[in-house]
């Protein structure tokens, strides 16, 4: 039986027997399962490659493979993207945010498998990035295409993309509550009963899938032993402040390196520079290889020396200050290694690098406090390692609730809830002051294309400028006389204003209002002598579709008090936007956004 016939029968059966809301619940379970399977495939492929390469070749043959592997892996990624996928594979979560804000939640089909083919090669061969972003992108693309297949509207598509993101995070970290909060916080979903239950079902479905394939294994196997004590509160506040400035450093370095690679015109040039850069860093600092969860677990277990053995300086690791300096070097270079991996064309996420840097930051602060001799009380290094991760997550991702609940769930309890809240809140607040947008959405934020929890801004962002442009205005040229204006424009038009455009270039030079024509339009003595250039006036505002965002357009209408404003593209006139149509479209979009 043809696929279309089967799908049609399913849709007919759905319409007859179950409601749309119930069908969304079913789809959210399916999408949670598929996101979980996607996470399993990505993780297993990556770990298989890492085990094959790092376990055998590097240990038994030569340390120089640390330099060669990233270049080889990134070259394979480049070839797959160019000759197999034949489309750009964007970095996970930013590409998903772009699809929600500017593509009505529609993601191309190749995005369902693009990250699965490229991310394991990037990370498995040593790329210093994570798998969380590609996993979310894979799940989101599955959610988008499944919702399109069943003819879901834009609001439902966006919700199911959020379900896929929650499912991916739930499967990776076995943290279902944090996964739901992540979807709401990062993807700016509305927290209503209509959205909460699908997110819950998707998160549950994904974590059950993860337990089925991975059993009890978790990324960070740790249980809290040291409880929070009130005298430690000032140190956690200090950790929050430090986390904020490390978050700013992370964002700034990432942004500048990405801009450098964006300025390069050749993908091969990017590959050579980025691949050589990450290869050199891994050769000099091997712990930067891959995601880095082994380093995090060594820090939590109190044995950081395991991650620092065979350092190029052959320094004495029994000296605590040597350990601290080497760890700080790891933290400093991790984001540089990650940014070079992305710049070279690698596919991955920044979630793992954030956790890596945050754990080192917290651990080093605790070691400094415990060994500087200025304080009487000893603080828990493992607790500070965990809370440090939350602090950097809150600052870099602008997601404090996700940070708090993720670490709380990973540690199996809420004993650290107070220090988590202290550190995450302070880090987020300070970082937000200096960096308005997170790493995920700073490019979209600069363009004004970011969906936020601000309902008014979200509606304006989702509105399509091209759909509110009206083109049925009759154009007048500056040299037209009054008689030509009457016979070619006024008689044939039902509009009360006319754009005046250059005869050859079609550039807008002004507008003529019917109010300006009415006193003289019946005086035939003026038909030859009066020209359009004498009657026209400058438009109160001009809308440039290449530069103006919908928020800018609304402001121009507000400031000018005009009912119609001309629209240009590269200075060439293309039509008008009327305030009435703009408000009607706004109202319709608001209803769609709020619809269940």
N, C-alpha and C positions, 0 to 999 in steps of 0.2 A: 504494500500500500504506500503511495507517495507520501513524503513527509508533510507536505502542505495539507493533504486530506486528514492525516492524523491530528495535526495541530488544530485544524478547523473543528474537528470532532471534539477535541478537548475543550476548546473555547465554548462550543455550543453546550457541552455537558456542564461546564462551569457556570455559564449563565443561567442554566435551568435549575441546578441543584445547590450551589453554594454562593454566598455573597462575595463581593469584591474583597471585603476585609478579611474574610476567612481564607480566600485565595492568596492574599498577601501573606498571611501567616504561613501557609504551606510553602510559598516561594521562599520566605525567609529561612525556613528550615533547610530547604534544598540548597540555598545559597550558602548558608552556614556550613553545610556538609562539603560543598565543592570548595569553599575557601579553606576548610580544614585539610582536605586532600591536597590542594595546591601547596599549602604550607609543608605538608609531609614530603611531597615530591621535591620541592625546593631544598628543604633541609637535608634530605637523604642524599640527593645528588651532590650537594656542596660538600657534605662530610665525607662522601665516598672519594671525591677528587682530592680533598685535603689529606685523607688517610693514605691514599695512594702516593701522593707526591711528598708530603712533609714527613710521613712516617718512614718511607723507604729511601727515596733519592737523596734528601738532604742529610739525613743522619748517617747513611751508609756510604755516600759518595763524596759530596763536597758542599760546603757552606755557600759557594758562589751561586748555587741554584736559587737562592733567595733573590738574587738580582734578575735571573733569567725568567723565572716563572711568571711574574706579573706581566712582563712584556709579551710572553707567549700567550697567556690567557687573554689579555686585552686585544691582541692581534686576532685570536679566534673569535672574540666578540665582534670585532670590526667586520670580519669576513661574513659572519652569520647575519649581522644586521644588513650588510650591503647586498649579499647574494641570496639569502634564504628568506629573511623577513621583508626586506626591501622597503622598510619604513623605519623612521626614527623611534627607538625605544626610550621613552622619556623616564626620568627618575620617578619612581612610584607615586608617592603621595602628592607632590606638586602637580603631576599630570592628572591625577584623579580630581584634585581641587579645580583644575582648569576645565575639566569635562563638566563638572557640576555648574560652574559659574558661567561658562561661555558656550558650551555645546549641549545644553539641556539634558545633561546626564548621559549623553551618548558617547560610548567609547568604541573604537574600531575593534574588529574581531581579532586582528593580529595581537592586540594587547593581552588577550587571554593566554597566549603561549609565549609572547616575546620575552617576558622576564624569566620564564622557566628555562628558556634556551640560553639566556645570556648571564643572568645573575649567578648561577652556580659556577660558571667559568670565571667570572670576575672575582668572586670571593674565594672559590676553591683554589685558584692559582695565586692567591695572596693579596688581591685587592683589599685595601683597608676600609671596607664598608660593611654594612649589615644586610640581612635578608628580609627585615621587616617591611621596608618600603616596597620591594618587588612582590612580596607576598600579598600585601594590601592591594597593590595595583592589579595583580592577577585576579584576586577575588573580586575587586571592584569591576573589572572588565567582564568577568563572568556574570556578576549581578546585573550590570547594565544590559548585556546582550540577552540574558534570560528574560529580563523585564520587557525588552523590546520585542522579543519573540512572542510574548503573551499580551502585547499591545497595552502596556501600562503607561499611564500619563507621566509627565515630567516629575511631579511631586513624588509619586510612587517609585520612579526610577532612582531618584536621589536617595530616598529612604532605603531602597534595596542595595544601593552602593554602600551606604552607611552600614547596613547589615553585613555586607561582605567584609568591610574593614574591621568591624567588631569580631566577626568570625575568624579572620586571619590573626588578629592580635590575641584572641582567646586561645587559639590553637597553639600559637608559638610559645606564649608565656604561661599557659594554664591559669589565666587570671580573668575569668569571665566578667566580673564587675568592672574592673579597670578597662576592659575592652569596650564595654558599652559606653563608659564615660569618654574614652578616647574618640569613639565615633561621634558623640555629641559635641565634644569640645573642639576637635580638630576640623570636623566637617560641618560644624555650625548647624546641626540638625535641631529641630524644635523638640523639646522634651515634653511630649504629650503622651497620653495613654495609647493613642493610635500609633505612635512611633516607638514607644518603649517596649511594647510586647513583641513586635517583630525583631527588634534588636536583641531582646532577651532570648528569643527562640533561636536566632542565628548564633549567638554566643554559646548557648547551651549545646546546640547541634555540633558546632566546631570543636568544643572542648571534649565532647564524647568521642568524636572522630580522632582527636589527638590521643586520648587515653587508649583507644582501640589499637592504634599503630605504635605508640611510644610507651605505653604503660605508665608507670609512675615517674618516669624520667622528666626532670625539669631543667631549665637552663641554669638556674641559680639554686642549687640544692642547699638551703640554709634555714635554720630555725633559730630564732632569737634566744640568747641565753642571758645577756646583760640587759636589765631593765633600765628605763629612763629614770634619772634622778634630777630633781629640781636644780641643784647647783650646776648641772651641765647645761642649763638653758642658755646662758650667755655664749657658750661655745657654739651651740647650734645657731644662734643668731649670727655669730661671726661667720659660720659656715655659709649661711644664706647670703651674706654680703659678698663673700669670696666667690660663691657660685654665680652671682649676678655678673661680676666682672669677668669671670672665665667664660660665661655665656656670651658676653659682648665680644670677647676675644674670638670665640668659636665662630660667631656669626660674621664678624668682620673679615677674618681670614678666609672663611669659606666664600664669602661674597667677592672678595678681591681676586682670589685665584680663579673663580668661575668667570669673572669679567675678563681676566687675562686670556683664558682659553677661548672665550667667545670672540675675542679680537683676532684670533688666528683663523685664517680663511680656509685652511686645508685640514680635513679629518686625519690625513696621514701625519701631518705636522703635529697635530694634537696628540696623536697616538705615540709618536716618537718622543716628544717632550714629556708628556705625562707618564708614559711607560718607563722611560729612563729615570724620571724623578722618583716614582714609587719603588722601582727596583733598587735604586741606590739607598733609599730610606730603609727598605727591608733588609738589605745587606748589612747596613750599619746598625739597625735596631730591629732584630728579628721578632720581638714580641708584637710589632705592629702588623704582623701577618694575619690576614683574615679579620674575622669579627672581633676577636679578643676576649671571648667569654672565659677562656682558660685563665687569663691574667686576673680577671675579676674574681673568679672562684678562689684563686691563690691568695688574693688580698683578703677576702672574707675569712678564709681559713687561717689567716695569720702567717702564711709562708710566702711572702712576696719574692723571696730569694729564688724560688723555683723558676720564676719568670725572667729573672735577671742573670741567670747563669750564663757563662761563656760570653760576657759582654766584651766588646772590642777593646776596652781599656784594661781588661783583666783586673778590675778593682776588687778590693776586699769587701765582701758582702756581709762580713761580721760587724762592720762599722755601720751603725744605724743611719748616720748622716750621709754616707755613700748611697745607701739604699734609697733614702729620701730624694737625693739629687737625681739618681737614675730614674726613679718613678716620675718625678716632675718633668724630666726630659721626655719620657713616654707620653705624658699628658700634653706637653707642648707640641710634639710632632704628630700626634694622632690625627688632628684635624687637617694638618698639611698633607699627610699621606692620603686621607680620605678625599680631600679636594683634588689632589693630583689624579686619583683613581677615576673620579667623575670627569675631570677635564680630559683624560685620555680616551673617554668614551665608554668607561665601565658602567655597569648597571648595578645599582645597589641602593641602600638606604642609609640614613644618618642616625637612626635610632640606636644601633649598637655602638657606634663611635661616641655618642653622647653618654651612654651608660659606662663605657670604658673610661672616658675622661672624668666623669663624675665620681666613679669609684676611687680612682687614684687621688683626685682632689680631696675627698673626705678622709681617705686613709692617711695621706701625707699630713693633713692638718692635725689629725689625732696623734700621729707620731711626733710631730713637732711640739705639741702641747705636752705630751707625756715625757719628752726627753730634754726639754729646754731648761728644766729646773726652776721655772718661775711659779709653778702651780703645785699645790700639795696633792690634789685629787687626781687620780688616774682615770682617764675616760676610755670608753670602749672603742677600740679601733674598728671592729667589725660593724658596730652600729653606725659609726661615722662614715664608713665605706658605703653602706646602704643608703643613708640619708643624703650623702653627697650625690649619689645617682639621681635621687629625687630632685635635689636642688638644681642640678644642671638640666634635667628634663624640663622642669618648670620654666627655666630661663630661656633655653634654646628653642623649645617647641611652643612656648607660651601656653602650656597645658598643665597648670598646677594640680588640678584634680586628678588627672591621669597619673601624674607623677606620684601623688600621695597614695592612691589606691593600688597602683601597680606594685610598689615596693611593699605595701602592707600585705597584699595578697601573696607576693612571692615569698615573704618571710613567714607566712602562715599565722599571722596574728596582728593585733593592733596595739601592741605594747609601745611601738615607736610612733604612734599616731601624732602625739603632741610635737615631738621634734620634726617629724615629717611636715606637719602643717607650718611650723615656725620657719623652717628653712625654705620650703617651697614658696610660701607666700612672700617672704622677703626677696628671694631671688627673682621671682616673677615680677614683682612690683618695680624693683630697680631696673631690671632689664627692659621692661615695657616702657619705662621713661626714656631710655636711650635708644631703644630699637622698637619702633612701632609695630613691626611685623616680624613673625617668626621666620626661621630658615625655610620652612615649608612654603610659606605664602608671601615672602617679601617681594618676589617679582610680580605676582598678581596684585599685591597690595599697592605697589608703586604705580601700576596701570589703572588702579581703581576697579579691577575686575574680580575682587575677592568677595565671596559670600561670607557674611558675618552674622552674629546673633542679633544685630540691629535690623529689625524687620523692614524699616523704610529703606535702608541702604541695600538690603538683600533684594528687595523688589526692584529697585532701580538698576541694580547690577544685572538681574536676569532679563530685563527688558531689552528687546532688540531694536536698535535705532532705525535700521533699514525698514522695519515694518510700520513705523509711524511717519515716514516721509511721504508727503503727497506731491505728485508730479503734474497734476492737471491744471497748472497755471500757464497762461499764455505769456510768452516772453516778448519784450519790447527792446529794440536797439536804441542807442542814444540819439541817432540821427533821424528817427521816425518823426514825422510831423503830426500834429493833432488829428488831422483827417485820417491818416493811416492808423493811428492809435484807436480812433473810434470804430473804424470799419474792420480792422483785423483783430482787435483785442476786446474792446468794450462790448460790441454787439455779440461776439461769439463766446464770451466768458460769463460764468455765473459767480465769479470771484470779485472781491472788492479791492484787490491789490494786484500789482503786476511787477514781476522782476525785470529790471533793466540789465541786459547783458551785452557784452562786446560781441559784435557781429561775427568775428572770426574765431576768437579764442573762447567765447562763451563764458568769460569770467564775469562775475557779478560786479556791477558798478553802482547799483542803487536800486530803489524801489519807488513805484508810483502808487499812491493811494487813490481810491475812487473819490474820496473827499476832496482831493486836489483837482480832480478832473470835472467834478459835477458843476462848478460855477461857470466853466467855459466850454463844456463839451457840445453845447447847442449853438454856440456862436461860430457860424461858418466863416466869418471874416478872419478868424484866427487859425483856421485849419492848415494853412500853408506856412504861416510865419512862426508859429509856436512849435518848438521841438521838445522831444522827450527829455533831453539833458537839462532843459530849463525847468521842467516840472518835477524831476526826480529828487529824492532825498536819500540820505544815508540810512541804511537799516539800523534800527536801535541796537541790535546785536546780530552777529552772524554765527551760525553753528558749523563747525568744521568736524565732519564725521571721522576724520583721521586723528584728531587730537582730543575732541571733547568727549568726556564720559557722560553717562546719563545724569549723574549728579550735577555736572557742569551745566548741562542743558536746562535742568530744572532751575538752577540758580540764575541763568540768563533770563528765563521767563520771569522769574520773581523780580529781578533787578530792573528789567526794562518795562514791566507791566504790559508787554505786547501780547497779542492773541495769536500772531503768526510770526515766525522767524525763518529767514531764508537759510538753506543748507548748502554748503559747498564741499567739494572734495578736491584738494589741491587747487583751491581758489576757483574752480569751475562750478558754476551753478548746477544743482541737481534737483532742487525742489524746496518745499516748505514743510515745517512742522507746526501744527496748530496746538495750542494749549488744550483745547477740548479733546482732541484725539489722544494727546499724551496722557491726560488724566483718565480717560476711558480705558486706555491700555494699562495704565498703572493699576486701576481698580480691578481689571480682569486678572492681571498677574498676581495681585494680592489675594484674590479669591482662590486662584490655583495653588498658591503657596500654602494657604491655610487649609485647603481641601484635604480630606482624609483619603 
